[in-house]
């Protein structure tokens, strides 16, 4: 039974990492795990691992498309549709971080806090 649970957990994580962005918000950085292929419709999982609530917004082409508030220690999934060729940007508002460009075809990258 334990083996089956571990297998399913690994399978679910593999699915998540191949079709969803994961933003792990930490106190001094944001770790981004991105999907392999570009899609018009995708999910972004915002995991707040910092000590404060995180407020942010998703933008494309200078327009706001979604707002998110994630309490400390919680996560929230946001569905995003982008049929344009412009990139999606996550803008942390409170606390302020650098903007995070959501890049497809890249496995993991880290964005430091705003200096």
N, C-alpha and C positions, 0 to 999 in steps of 0.2 A: 504494500500500500504506500509506504514512504517513497519507494522508487517511482511509482506512478505519479505521486504528487510533485516530486522534483522534476520529472519529465514534463508534466503539464506546465509547471511554472516556467521552465526554460523555453518551451514552445510558445507560451503566451508572450514572454519577453522578446523572443525573436520576432514575433508578429508585430509587437509594439514598435520595436526599433526599425523595422523595415517600412512601416507605413505612417509613423507618427514622429513628430518632433518631441523631444523631452527637454524641458528647460529646468535645470536644477539650480534654483536661486539659493545662493549661499551668502554669508555676511559680506564677503569681499570679492565675489566673482559669480558668474553665471556659467554653468557648464551646459553645452548644447549637444545633444545626441540627435543626429538628423537621419531622415530616410535616405535610401539609396537612389530612388527614382523620383523625378518630379511628377507631381500629381496636381490636378486642378482642385480636388477636394481632399483635405487631410486634417488630422487632429494635431493639436499642440497640447501636451500635458505639462502644466506648470506645477512643479514640486517646490514648495517653499520650505527650504531647510535653514532659513535664517531665523533670527530671534524676534523679528517684527513682521507684521502683516505686509504683504506686497500688493501694491496697486500698480497696474500697468495697462497699456493699450497696444493693440495690433494695428498697424497702418500699412497701406499699399498706395503708392503714388501720391503721398502726402495727405491721404484721406484716412480718417479713423474708420476702422471696420468692426472692432470688438474691444470692449473694456473688460478687465478682470480684476477681482480682489481675492487674494488667497491668504487666509490666516496662517500664522506661523505653525509649522509642523503638518500642514495639510497640502492637498493637491487639488487641481481643478483641470478638467479637460475642456478645450475650446475647439469647436469645429470651424474650419476656415475654408472658404471657396475662393479661389483666385484663378480666373480664366485669362487674366492679362499676363504679359511677359515681365511685369514689374515684380520686384522682390517684396516679400512681406518683412516688416520690421517690427520687433517687439520693443516698446519704449517703456522702461520702468519709470514710474512717476514718483512713487514714494515707497521706500527710499530711492533716490535718484541713482541710476547706473548709466553706463553708456548704452546707446541703442544697440540692439542685438539683431543683426541681419540673419534671417533664417535661410541658410544655404542648403540646397539639396546636393546629393552626391558627395557628401563629406560625412565621415563617421562621427567624430566628436571634436569639439573645439571649445575653448574657454574664453570668456570675455571678462576682463578685469573691471573692478568698480571705477566709477567716474572719479577722476583726480581733481 
